[in-house]
Amino acid sequence: MEILEWIQDWFQSNCDGDWEHGDAIQITTLDNPGWDVEIDISKTSIANLEIKWVLNENGKQDWYGVKIQNQRFRAAGDASKLIYLLNLFREMIEKIENE
């Protein structure tokens, strides 16, 4: 559950009285089944980063995709990938902040 603590701390550290009133972090389900994660990065170190949609598919039940566009991190994956998707976000943030 370390990733949930990290997301919680990251969210709290980015709250500025305005940003958190929008759709800062959304985690929803997909009907295939799967997960959809969308995070507003407009006030972060990766705000200007753009990544086209990258899909990694190893089978119908083993896939994920990620992109960053319009200051939003978007990731989706199969039903077993929620922790993986959140860790992708963490890795991106930490990589850029540590450069």
N, C-alpha and C positions, 0 to 999 in steps of 0.2 A: 504493500500500500504506500510505499515511498513516493510514487508518482502523484498520488492524490495530495499528499502533504506538500509536495513541490508546487503543484498547480495552485493549491490554496494559498501558499506563500507568495507565488508569482502574482496571482490575482490581487491579493492585498497590497503588495508593493506597487502595483500599477494604479490603484484606486486614487483618483485625484479630485473627487467631488463631481465629476462630469462623466468620465469614460465608463464607469460602472453602471450608469443609468441606461446605457444602451444594451445591445446584445453582445456583451463582452466575451462571454464564453457560452457556447451552445453545444450540448451533446444530445443527439437524437438517434432514433433507430431507423433503420431502413427495412423495407419489406422483403428483402431477398434471403435471409435476414442479415443484418449487419449494423454497423455504427456509422454515424456522420458527426464529425467534430468541426466546429467553426469557431475561430478565435479572432477577435479584433486585435490587430497588432499595430494600430495607427499611432500609438504613443510608446512604441518599443524600439529597441535597437535594430530590429529587422523591418521597420515600417516601409522602407523603400525597396525591399527585396521583391523580386518577381520570379516565380518558378512556374513554368507551364506544367499542366497536368501530367503526372508520371504514374502509370499503372503497372503494378507488379502483380502478375496473375500466375499462380501455380496450379490452379484448378478452380472449380466452381465454389468450393468451400475454403479456399486459401488464396486470398487476394487483399490488396490495399492500394490506394492511390492517394496522392498528395499534390497540392499546388498552393502557391501564394499569389494572390491577385487582388488588386484594389484594397490593399492593406488588410487583407483577411487570409489567415491560414485556414485551409480547407483540407480535410483528410477523411477518407471513408475506407471501410474495410469489412471483412466478414465478421461474423458474430464473435469470433475469438480474438479480435484485434483491438479492442478498446485501449487496453494498457499500452500496446505497441504504438498506437496512433498518438497517444498523449506523450509517450517517450520520444517519438519523432519530433514533436514540437519542442520538447525540452532540449533535445540534442541540437536543434537549429539555434535556439536562443543561446545556449551555452557556448556553442562553437563561435558564433559571431561576437558575443560579449568577451570571449577570451582571446580574440585575435589582436 
